[in-house]
Amino acid sequence: MKRFNELDEGFICENCNKKVKPLNYSSRDHCPFCLYSKHVDINPGDRNNSCKGIMKPIGIEKYKDTYKIIYQCMKCKEKHKNIIAKDDDMNEIIHISSIIK
């Protein structure tokens, strides 16, 4: 079972260069503007992954009463999933969900 270390930090997105504010209700793990992430965790919030590659959003999947973004690291090719955030750009979510895999 994955251990969750709540770490809600702001950052500058390495994909779109926008300033991302903390989420304020859970841990911020991706950019709400372009939906990209960074491969920094082994377990959620631990910041122990040495890869540090950019995580590209490649799909969306239904998860309980919400959705998860499917990511693939552009450096090591590992895949991860993260729950969407309330402030994520819905146009980007729709765009990603329409991409044929």
MARBA-3410 file (N, C-alpha, C, O; in Angstrom, 1 decimal):
101
0.8,-1.2,0.0,0.0,0.0,0.0,0.9,1.3,0.0,1.9,1.3,0.7 ~ 0.5,2.2,-0.8,1.3,3.5,-0.9,1.0,4.3,0.3,-0.1,4.5,0.8 ~ 2.1,4.8,0.8,2.0,5.8,2.0,1.8,7.2,1.4,2.5,7.6,0.4 ~ 1.0,8.0,2.0,0.7,9.3,1.5,1.2,10.3,2.4,0.8,10.4,3.6 ~ 2.1,11.1,2.0,2.7,12.2,2.8,2.1,13.5,2.2,2.6,14.0,1.1
1.2,14.1,2.9,0.6,15.4,2.3,1.6,16.5,2.3,2.1,16.9,3.3 ~ 1.9,16.9,1.1,2.9,18.0,0.9,2.3,18.9,-0.2,2.4,18.7,-1.4 ~ 1.7,20.0,0.3,0.9,20.9,-0.6,1.8,22.2,-0.9,1.8,23.1,-0.1 ~ 2.5,22.1,-2.0,3.5,23.2,-2.3,3.1,23.9,-3.6,2.5,23.2,-4.5 ~ 3.4,25.1,-3.7,3.3,25.8,-5.0,4.6,25.6,-5.8,5.6,25.2,-5.2
4.6,25.8,-7.1,5.8,25.6,-7.9,5.6,26.4,-9.2,4.5,26.8,-9.5 ~ 6.7,26.5,-10.0,6.6,27.0,-11.4,6.6,25.7,-12.3,7.5,24.9,-12.2 ~ 5.6,25.6,-13.1,5.5,24.4,-14.0,6.6,24.4,-15.0,6.9,25.4,-15.6 ~ 7.3,23.3,-15.1,8.4,23.2,-16.0,8.0,23.0,-17.5,8.8,23.0,-18.4 ~ 6.7,22.8,-17.7,6.2,22.6,-19.0,5.7,24.0,-19.6,6.1,24.4,-20.7
4.8,24.6,-18.8,4.2,25.9,-19.3,4.7,27.1,-18.7,4.3,28.3,-19.0 ~ 5.5,27.0,-17.6,6.2,28.1,-16.9,5.2,29.0,-16.1,5.6,30.1,-15.7 ~ 4.0,28.5,-15.8,3.1,29.3,-15.0,3.3,29.0,-13.6,3.7,27.9,-13.2 ~ 3.0,30.0,-12.7,3.1,29.9,-11.3,1.8,29.1,-10.8,0.7,29.5,-11.1 ~ 2.1,28.0,-10.1,1.0,27.1,-9.6,1.0,27.3,-8.1,2.0,27.1,-7.4
-0.2,27.6,-7.6,-0.4,27.8,-6.1,-0.7,26.5,-5.4,-1.1,25.6,-6.1 ~ -0.5,26.4,-4.1,-0.9,25.2,-3.4,-2.4,24.9,-3.6,-3.1,25.8,-3.8 ~ -2.7,23.7,-3.4,-4.1,23.3,-3.6,-5.0,23.6,-2.5,-6.2,23.9,-2.7 ~ -4.5,23.6,-1.2,-5.2,24.0,0.0,-6.3,23.0,0.4,-7.1,23.3,1.4 ~ -6.4,21.8,-0.1,-7.2,20.7,0.4,-6.6,19.3,0.3,-7.2,18.4,0.8
-5.5,19.2,-0.4,-4.8,18.0,-0.6,-3.4,18.4,-1.1,-3.1,19.6,-1.1 ~ -2.6,17.4,-1.5,-1.3,17.7,-2.1,-1.4,18.1,-3.5,-2.0,17.4,-4.3 ~ -0.7,19.2,-3.9,-0.7,19.6,-5.3,0.3,18.7,-6.0,1.5,18.6,-5.5 ~ -0.1,18.0,-7.1,0.9,17.1,-7.7,1.0,17.3,-9.2,1.7,16.6,-9.9 ~ 0.3,18.3,-9.8,0.4,18.6,-11.2,-0.1,20.1,-11.4,-0.7,20.7,-10.6
0.2,20.6,-12.6,-0.1,21.9,-13.0,-1.6,21.9,-13.4,-2.0,21.1,-14.3 ~ -2.4,22.8,-12.9,-3.8,22.9,-13.2,-4.1,23.5,-14.6,-5.2,23.4,-15.2 ~ -3.0,24.2,-15.2,-3.2,24.8,-16.5,-2.9,23.9,-17.6,-3.8,23.7,-18.5 ~ -1.8,23.2,-17.6,-1.4,22.3,-18.7,-1.5,20.8,-18.3,-1.4,19.9,-19.2 ~ -1.7,20.5,-17.0,-1.9,19.2,-16.4,-0.6,18.4,-16.4,-0.6,17.2,-16.0
0.5,18.9,-16.8,1.8,18.2,-16.7,2.2,18.1,-15.2,1.8,18.9,-14.3 ~ 3.1,17.1,-14.9,3.6,16.9,-13.6,5.1,16.7,-13.6,5.7,16.8,-14.7 ~ 5.7,16.3,-12.5,7.1,16.1,-12.5,7.3,14.8,-11.7,6.7,14.5,-10.7 ~ 8.2,13.9,-12.2,8.4,12.6,-11.6,9.3,12.7,-10.4,10.5,12.5,-10.4 ~ 8.7,13.1,-9.2,9.5,13.4,-8.0,9.3,12.4,-6.9,10.1,12.3,-6.0
8.1,11.7,-6.9,7.8,10.8,-5.8,7.9,9.3,-6.1,7.7,8.9,-7.2 ~ 8.3,8.6,-5.1,8.1,7.1,-5.1,6.8,6.8,-4.5,6.0,6.1,-5.1 ~ 6.6,7.3,-3.3,5.3,7.2,-2.6,4.7,8.7,-2.6,5.5,9.6,-2.5 ~ 3.4,8.9,-2.7,2.9,10.2,-2.8,3.4,11.2,-1.8,3.3,11.0,-0.6 ~ 4.0,12.3,-2.2,4.5,13.3,-1.4,5.9,13.1,-0.8,6.3,14.0,0.0
6.6,12.0,-1.1,7.9,11.8,-0.4,9.0,12.5,-1.1,10.1,12.7,-0.5 ~ 8.9,12.9,-2.4,10.0,13.6,-3.1,11.3,12.8,-3.2,12.4,13.4,-3.2 ~ 11.2,11.5,-3.2,12.4,10.6,-3.1,12.8,10.0,-4.5,13.7,9.2,-4.5 ~ 12.1,10.4,-5.5,12.4,9.8,-6.8,13.6,10.6,-7.5,13.5,11.8,-7.6 ~ 14.6,9.9,-7.9,15.8,10.6,-8.5,15.6,10.9,-10.0,16.4,11.6,-10.5
14.5,10.4,-10.6,14.3,10.6,-12.0,14.1,12.1,-12.4,14.9,12.6,-13.2 ~ 13.2,12.8,-11.7,12.9,14.2,-11.9,12.5,14.6,-13.4,12.6,15.7,-13.8 ~ 12.0,13.6,-14.1,11.6,13.8,-15.5,10.2,14.5,-15.5,9.5,14.5,-14.5 ~ 9.8,15.0,-16.7,8.5,15.7,-16.8,7.5,14.6,-17.1,7.7,13.7,-18.0 ~ 6.4,14.6,-16.4,5.3,13.6,-16.6,4.2,14.2,-17.6,3.6,15.2,-17.2
4.1,13.6,-18.7,3.2,14.1,-19.7,1.8,13.4,-19.5,1.7,12.2,-19.3 ~ 0.7,14.2,-19.5,-0.6,13.6,-19.4,-1.0,12.9,-20.7,-1.0,13.5,-21.8 ~ -1.3,11.6,-20.6,-1.6,10.8,-21.8,-3.0,10.3,-21.9,-3.4,9.7,-22.9 ~ -3.8,10.4,-20.8,-5.1,9.9,-20.8,-5.8,10.3,-19.5,-5.3,10.8,-18.6 ~ -7.1,10.0,-19.5,-8.0,10.2,-18.4,-8.8,8.9,-18.2,-9.2,8.2,-19.1
-9.0,8.5,-16.9,-9.8,7.4,-16.6,-10.8,7.7,-15.5,-10.4,8.4,-14.6 ~ -11.9,7.0,-15.5,-12.9,7.2,-14.4,-12.4,6.5,-13.1,-11.8,5.4,-13.2 ~ -12.6,7.2,-12.0,-12.1,6.7,-10.7,-13.2,7.1,-9.7,-13.3,8.3,-9.3 ~ -13.9,6.1,-9.2,-15.0,6.4,-8.2,-15.9,7.4,-8.7,-16.5,7.3,-9.8 ~ -16.1,8.6,-8.0,-16.9,9.6,-8.5,-16.2,10.8,-9.1,-16.7,11.9,-9.2
-14.9,10.5,-9.5,-14.1,11.6,-10.2,-13.3,10.9,-11.3,-13.7,9.9,-11.8 ~ -12.2,11.5,-11.6,-11.3,11.0,-12.7,-9.9,11.1,-12.3,-9.5,11.8,-11.4 ~ -9.0,10.3,-12.9,-7.6,10.3,-12.8,-6.9,10.6,-14.1,-7.4,10.2,-15.1 ~ -5.9,11.4,-14.0,-5.0,11.7,-15.1,-4.0,10.6,-15.2,-3.3,10.3,-14.2 ~ -3.8,10.1,-16.4,-2.7,9.0,-16.6,-1.5,9.8,-17.2,-1.6,10.5,-18.2
-0.4,9.6,-16.5,0.9,10.2,-16.9,1.9,9.2,-17.4,1.9,8.1,-17.0 ~ 2.8,9.7,-18.3,4.0,8.9,-18.6,5.2,9.8,-18.5,5.2,10.9,-19.1 ~ 6.2,9.4,-17.8,7.4,10.1,-17.7,8.1,10.2,-19.1,8.3,9.2,-19.7 ~ 8.5,11.4,-19.5,9.2,11.6,-20.7,10.6,11.1,-20.7,11.3,11.0,-21.7 ~ 11.2,10.9,-19.5,12.6,10.5,-19.3,12.7,9.0,-19.1,13.4,8.4,-19.9
12.0,8.4,-18.2,12.1,7.0,-17.9,11.0,6.1,-18.4,11.0,4.9,-18.3 ~ 9.9,6.8,-18.9,8.7,6.1,-19.5,7.8,5.4,-18.5,6.8,4.8,-18.9 ~ 8.1,5.6,-17.2,7.2,5.0,-16.2,5.8,5.7,-16.2,5.8,6.9,-16.5 ~ 4.8,5.0,-15.9,3.4,5.6,-15.9,2.9,5.7,-14.4,3.2,4.9,-13.6 ~ 2.1,6.8,-14.2,1.5,7.0,-12.9,0.1,7.6,-13.2,-0.2,8.1,-14.3
-0.7,7.6,-12.1,-2.0,8.2,-12.2,-2.2,9.1,-11.0,-1.8,8.8,-9.9 ~ -2.9,10.2,-11.2,-3.2,11.2,-10.2,-4.7,11.7,-10.3,-5.1,11.8,-11.4 ~ -5.3,11.8,-9.2,-6.7,12.3,-9.2,-6.7,13.8,-9.7,-5.9,14.6,-9.3 ~ -7.7,14.1,-10.5,-7.8,15.5,-11.0,-8.1,16.4,-9.8,-8.7,16.0,-8.8 ~ -7.7,17.7,-9.9,-8.0,18.7,-8.9,-9.1,19.6,-9.3,-9.5,19.7,-10.5
-9.7,20.2,-8.3,-10.9,21.0,-8.5,-10.6,22.2,-9.5,-11.5,22.6,-10.2 ~ -9.4,22.7,-9.5,-9.1,23.8,-10.3,-8.4,23.5,-11.6,-7.9,24.4,-12.3 ~ -8.4,22.2,-12.0,-7.8,21.8,-13.3,-8.6,22.4,-14.5,-9.8,22.5,-14.4 ~ -7.9,22.7,-15.5,-8.5,23.3,-16.7,-9.3,22.1,-17.4,-8.8,21.2,-17.9 ~ -10.6,22.3,-17.4,-11.5,21.3,-17.9,-11.3,21.1,-19.4,-11.5,20.0,-20.0
-11.0,22.2,-20.1,-10.7,22.0,-21.6,-9.5,21.1,-21.8,-9.5,20.4,-22.8 ~ -8.5,21.2,-21.0,-7.3,20.3,-21.1,-7.7,18.9,-20.8,-7.3,17.9,-21.4 ~ -8.6,18.7,-19.8,-9.0,17.3,-19.4,-9.8,16.7,-20.5,-9.6,15.6,-20.9 ~ -10.7,17.5,-21.1,-11.5,17.0,-22.3,-10.6,16.7,-23.5,-10.7,15.7,-24.1 ~ -9.6,17.6,-23.7,-8.6,17.3,-24.8,-7.9,16.0,-24.6,-7.8,15.2,-25.5
-7.4,15.8,-23.4,-6.6,14.6,-23.1,-7.5,13.4,-23.2,-7.0,12.3,-23.7 ~ -8.7,13.5,-22.7,-9.6,12.3,-22.8,-10.0,12.0,-24.2,-10.4,10.8,-24.4 ~ -9.9,12.9,-25.1,-10.2,12.6,-26.5,-9.1,12.0,-27.3,-9.3,11.6,-28.5 ~ -7.9,12.0,-26.8,-6.7,11.5,-27.5,-6.8,10.0,-27.6,-7.0,9.3,-26.6 ~ -6.7,9.5,-28.8,-6.8,8.1,-29.0,-5.4,7.5,-28.7,-4.4,7.9,-29.2
-5.4,6.5,-27.8,-4.2,5.9,-27.4,-3.8,4.8,-28.3,-2.7,4.1,-28.1
END
